[in-house]
Amino acid sequence: MAQQSETFIGTAFDDILSSYLLARFEPFGREHRLWRVFESLAMFLQDQVKNHRPRLVVKASPGKGNWARVPWIAFLDERETHSTTSGLYPVYLFREDMSGVYLTLNQGVTRLKEKHGIPESRRILRARADELREMASVKALEQFGFLLEDKIDLHTSRGLKKYYEDSTICYK
C-alpha cells in the first residue's frame, strides 16, 4: 500500500512539474486536466491522513481566476486555521519555473497584509518565523532534512518571492 501511495503521489507531482508551464497558456478552470490532477492529489492525500489526523484538511490551488505562478497543496489543521490566509500549516510549494517543489512549514500572509500593510506584515512574518525556528518541535525537523532559514528559492521574480521567504519557517 505504501508503495502505491508513493507511486501515485510521485506520478501526480511529475505530471504537474512537466505540464504546468504549458497549461498556463491554456484556459484556466475546473475542466482543465491539470486542475483535476491537483484535485485528485488533494483528495488522495486527504484520504491518506483522515484516520490518523481527522482534523486535517488538504487543499490544493493551481490558482484562482488564473493559473498561479506558485501553485500549492496545503495541510490545514482546523484547530489552527481553515485557510492559507492565516495561521501555520505545512504546504507543498511548486517553483514558478516548475523545476522543483518544496515541502515547507509556512505562515498565512493575506490577513496580516490586510491588517498591517506590506512593510509591517513582512516584518511580523520574519520575526515570527525566527521565533518559531527556536522552538524544539521545529528544530527537530532538521533531523529530517528541513532547513530552518528564509532562503527558499521558488525561482520567482516578483513580489511573491519576498512573502514566501518571509513567511517560511522551514523547508526541504
C-alpha positions in Angstrom: 0.0 0.0 0.0 2.8 2.5 0.9 4.5 1.8 -2.5 1.2 2.5 -4.3 0.8 5.8 -2.4 4.4 6.9 -3.2 3.8 5.9 -6.9 0.5 7.9 -7.1 2.0 11.0 -5.4 5.2 10.8 -7.4 3.3 10.4 -10.7 1.0 13.4 -9.8 3.9 15.6 -8.9 5.8 14.6 -12.0 2.7 15.4 -14.1 2.4 18.9 -12.5 6.0 19.7 -12.9 6.2 18.6 -16.5 2.8 20.0 -17.7 2.1 23.2 -15.7 4.1 25.7 -17.7 2.3 24.8 -20.9 -1.1 24.8 -19.0 -0.5 28.5 -18.3 -1.1 29.2 -21.9 -4.4 27.3 -21.9 -7.8 28.3 -20.5 -7.9 28.2 -16.7 -10.7 26.3 -14.9 -12.0 23.1 -13.2 -12.4 21.3 -16.5 -8.7 21.5 -17.3 -6.8 18.2 -16.9 -4.2 19.7 -14.5 -6.9 21.2 -12.3 -8.2 17.6 -11.9 -4.7 16.4 -11.1 -4.4 18.9 -8.3 -7.9 18.0 -7.1 -7.2 14.2 -7.2 -3.9 14.6 -5.4 -5.6 16.6 -2.6 -8.3 14.0 -2.3 -5.8 11.2 -2.2 -3.7 12.9 0.4 -6.9 13.7 2.4 -7.8 10.0 2.3 -4.3 9.0 3.5 -4.5 11.2 6.6 -8.2 11.0 7.6 -7.9 8.1 10.0 -4.8 9.5 11.8 -5.4 13.2 11.6 -9.2 13.7 11.4 -8.9 17.5 11.9 -6.6 17.9 8.9 -8.0 19.2 5.7 -5.9 19.1 2.5 -6.5 21.9 0.0 -4.8 22.4 -3.4 -4.7 25.5 -5.5 -3.5 25.7 -9.1 -4.8 29.3 -8.9 -7.9 31.5 -8.6 -9.1 33.0 -11.8 -5.8 32.4 -13.5 -3.0 29.8 -13.2 -0.9 30.6 -10.1 2.7 31.4 -10.5 3.4 29.3 -7.4 0.7 26.6 -7.1 0.4 24.8 -3.7 -1.1 21.9 -1.8 -1.6 22.7 1.9 -2.5 20.7 5.0 -4.7 22.7 7.3 -5.4 21.7 10.9 -8.8 23.1 11.8 -7.6 23.8 15.3 -5.1 26.2 13.8 -6.6 27.6 10.6 -9.3 26.9 8.0 -7.5 28.8 5.3 -4.0 29.6 4.0 -4.6 33.3 4.6 -3.7 32.9 8.3 -2.2 30.5 10.8 0.6 27.9 10.4 0.5 25.0 8.1 2.6 22.6 6.1 2.4 23.3 2.3 3.9 22.0 -0.9 5.1 25.0 -2.9 5.9 24.5 -6.6 8.6 26.6 -8.1 7.3 29.1 -10.6 9.5 27.6 -13.4 8.4 24.1 -12.3 11.9 22.9 -11.7 11.0 21.5 -8.3 8.7 21.5 -5.3 9.3 22.3 -1.6 7.6 20.9 1.5 7.5 23.8 3.9 6.1 24.9 7.2 4.6 28.3 6.4 2.6 31.2 7.8 -0.5 32.7 6.3 0.2 36.1 4.8 -3.1 37.6 3.5 -4.8 38.6 6.7 -1.6 40.1 8.1 -1.1 42.1 4.9 -4.6 43.4 5.0 -4.3 44.4 8.7 -0.8 45.9 8.8 0.2 46.7 5.2 3.1 45.3 3.3 6.2 46.5 5.1 4.9 45.8 8.6 3.4 42.4 7.7 6.7 41.3 6.2 8.5 42.4 9.4 6.0 40.5 11.6 6.3 37.4 9.4 10.1 37.4 9.6 10.1 38.0 13.4 7.5 35.2 13.9 9.5 32.8 11.7 12.6 33.5 13.7 10.8 32.8 17.0 9.2 29.6 15.7 12.6 28.3 14.4 13.8 28.4 18.0 11.1 26.0 19.2 12.2 22.5 20.0 9.5 20.9 17.9 10.5 23.0 14.8 14.2 22.5 15.5 13.6 18.7 15.5 12.6 18.9 11.8 16.3 19.5 11.0 16.9 15.8 11.6 14.5 15.1 8.7 16.4 17.4 6.3 14.5 20.6 6.7 16.4 23.8 6.5 15.4 26.4 9.2 16.0 29.6 7.3 14.4 32.1 5.0 16.4 31.3 1.8 13.7 29.3 -0.1 14.2 29.8 -3.8 10.9 29.5 -5.7 12.5 30.8 -8.9 10.0 33.6 -9.0 11.0 37.1 -9.9 8.2 39.2 -8.4 6.6 40.1 -5.1 5.7 36.5 -4.1 9.3 35.7 -3.5 9.7 38.1 -0.6 6.4 37.0 1.1 7.3 33.3 0.8 10.8 33.9 2.1 9.4 36.0 5.0 6.6 33.5 5.8 8.6 30.3 5.5 9.7 28.8 8.8 11.5 25.7 7.3 11.6 23.8 4.1 13.1 20.9 2.2 
